[in-house]
Amino acid sequence: MHRPRVAVFAVCIATLQALHPIAASQAANAFRVSKSNVADVNQEALQEINPESKPPTEVFPGTYSSPYGAMVMKRIEEMLARVDEADRDALVAGKIGAGFDRAITSWRAHPTGRAVALAVHYYRDRLLTLRVDLADDYGRPEPLVPAEYEFFTVAVCSRTGAPGWTCREEQLAAVAKKHNLALPNNRAERAAVVEKLLELSLEDK
């Protein structure tokens, strides 16, 4: 479920440097993606690297509470209510409801360093490894569709003071529609569109 990030980061940094070489480089180097050590889930966060060896500041999610992780968990709860007792016990034992996963698939910093746009993926990785048998309202077998348990968003965080950050978030498809851009199924083409949407999301910052 994870997306390769090395090439994406290179594109982000190269584009910023073309716009404003010194400021862009400083802004890009001021942030990093970190992984949490929470058991049973993989949650990434964006941190601002502080000077003078001070601990990094978490920019995203920071104090922001995303509704999309909660929506993943709600759909898992609804799915658990539809399976038989044996499958439910197996899913509970597999800690399917222990939490949601969050990946930052790409990010872009404004040359001033006062705003950052991120592409975020909310999902539950364990749904891919556990066999689940669902049934519709008529008792007919219905396959579990992992895409129904994931959300793609664009988050924009702005500095509101030292060291405070305020974030907002919108589903990726809605951001694309707002800017009249289609989201291709091809992964490389889609990644290029996401990069453009991150750039557009920072234009007024």
C-alpha positions in Angstrom: 0.0 0.0 0.0 2.9 2.3 0.5 4.1 4.5 -2.3 7.9 5.0 -3.2 8.9 8.4 -1.8 12.6 8.9 -2.8 11.7 10.0 -6.4 8.8 12.1 -5.2 11.0 14.0 -2.7 13.5 14.6 -5.4 10.8 16.1 -7.6 9.6 18.3 -4.8 13.0 19.7 -3.9 14.0 20.2 -7.6 10.8 22.2 -8.3 11.2 24.4 -5.3 14.9 25.1 -6.1 13.9 26.2 -9.6 11.4 28.7 -8.1 13.8 30.1 -5.5 17.0 28.2 -5.1 18.2 29.3 -1.7 14.9 29.7 0.1 13.4 26.6 -1.5 16.4 24.5 -0.4 16.2 25.8 3.1 12.5 25.2 3.4 12.7 21.6 2.0 15.5 20.8 4.4 13.5 22.1 7.4 11.0 19.3 7.3 11.1 15.5 7.4 8.6 12.6 7.5 8.8 10.4 10.7 7.1 7.1 11.6 5.4 6.5 14.9 6.3 3.6 17.1 2.7 2.8 18.0 2.2 -0.9 17.9 0.0 -2.5 15.3 -0.4 0.7 13.1 1.9 2.6 10.8 1.3 6.3 11.2 3.6 8.9 9.6 3.9 12.5 10.6 5.6 15.6 9.1 8.1 17.3 11.5 9.8 20.6 11.4 13.5 20.3 12.2 14.2 23.0 14.8 17.6 24.8 15.1 19.9 24.6 18.1 19.3 20.8 18.5 15.8 21.4 19.9 13.3 18.5 19.5 11.5 18.6 16.2 8.0 20.1 16.1 5.2 17.9 14.7 3.5 19.9 11.9 1.1 17.3 10.7 -1.1 16.1 12.2 0.1 17.9 15.3 -3.0 19.2 17.1 -5.1 18.6 14.0 -7.6 15.8 14.3 -8.4 14.3 10.9 -11.9 12.9 10.3 -10.5 10.5 7.7 -8.8 8.1 10.1 -12.0 8.0 12.1 -13.9 7.2 8.9 -11.6 4.2 8.3 -12.3 2.9 11.8 -16.0 3.5 11.4 -16.1 1.4 8.2 -14.1 -1.3 9.9 -16.6 -1.4 12.7 -19.5 -1.6 10.2 -17.7 -4.5 8.4 -17.2 -6.3 11.7 -20.9 -6.2 12.3 -21.5 -7.9 9.0 -19.3 -11.0 9.4 -20.1 -14.2 11.3 -18.9 -14.7 14.8 -15.9 -16.9 13.9 -14.6 -14.4 11.4 -15.2 -11.5 13.8 -13.2 -13.3 16.5 -10.4 -13.9 14.0 -10.4 -10.2 13.0 -10.4 -9.0 16.5 -7.5 -11.4 17.3 -5.7 -10.0 14.3 -6.1 -6.5 15.8 -7.9 -5.2 12.7 -9.5 -2.6 14.8 -6.4 -1.5 16.7 -6.2 1.7 14.6 -5.7 3.1 11.2 -2.6 3.6 9.1 -1.5 6.9 7.7 1.1 7.5 5.1 2.5 10.8 3.8 3.0 9.9 0.2 4.4 13.3 -0.9 4.9 16.8 0.5 5.9 20.2 -0.6 7.1 23.2 1.4 6.5 26.8 0.5 9.8 28.6 -0.2 9.1 30.8 2.9 8.8 27.7 5.1 5.5 29.1 6.5 3.3 26.5 4.8 3.4 22.9 3.8 1.1 20.9 1.5 1.0 17.1 1.9 -0.6 14.2 0.1 -1.9 11.8 2.8 -3.2 8.2 2.5 -5.4 6.8 5.3 -6.0 3.0 5.2 -5.8 -0.3 7.1 -2.9 -2.4 5.9 -4.0 -5.6 7.7 -7.2 -5.7 5.6 -4.9 -6.9 2.7 -3.5 -9.9 4.7 -6.7 -11.2 6.4 -9.3 -13.2 4.7 -12.8 -11.8 5.2 -16.0 -13.3 4.0 -18.9 -10.8 3.8 -22.5 -11.2 2.7 -25.0 -8.7 1.3 -28.5 -8.2 2.7 -29.7 -11.3 0.9 -26.9 -13.6 2.3 -25.0 -13.7 -1.0 -21.2 -13.7 -0.8 -19.7 -10.2 -1.2 -16.0 -9.6 -1.6 -14.2 -7.1 0.6 -13.0 -4.1 -1.4 -9.9 -2.5 0.3 -10.5 0.7 -1.6 -13.7 1.2 0.5 -11.5 1.4 3.6 -9.0 4.1 2.4 -9.0 7.8 1.8 -6.6 10.1 -0.1 -6.4 13.7 1.0 -4.5 16.9 0.5 -3.6 18.6 3.8 -2.2 22.2 4.1 -0.5 23.4 7.2 0.3 27.0 7.9 2.4 28.5 10.6 0.3 30.5 13.0 3.1 31.4 15.4 6.3 30.0 16.9 6.0 27.0 16.9 2.3 26.7 16.2 0.8 25.2 13.1 -2.8 25.0 11.8 -3.8 22.3 9.4 -6.8 21.7 7.2 -7.6 18.8 4.9 -9.7 17.9 1.9 -10.2 14.7 -0.1 -7.8 14.4 -3.1 -10.6 14.0 -5.6 -12.3 17.2 -4.4 -9.1 19.2 -4.7 -8.6 17.8 -8.2 -12.1 18.8 -9.2 -11.7 22.3 -7.8 -8.6 22.8 -10.1 -10.2 21.0 -13.1 -7.6 18.2 -13.1 -8.4 14.5 -13.6 -6.8 11.8 -11.5 -5.4 9.1 -13.8 -5.3 5.5 -12.8 -1.7 5.2 -14.0 0.5 5.5 -10.9 3.2 7.7 -12.5 0.7 10.0 -14.1 -1.4 10.2 -11.0 1.7 11.1 -8.9 2.5 14.0 -11.3 -1.1 15.4 -10.9 -0.8 15.1 -7.1 2.5 17.1 -7.2 0.7 19.8 -9.3 -2.2 19.9 -6.8 0.3 20.4 -3.9 1.8 23.2 -5.8 -1.6 24.8 -6.4 -2.6 24.4 -2.8 0.4 26.5 -1.7 0.0 29.3 -4.3 -2.0 31.5 -2.0 0.1 30.9 1.1 
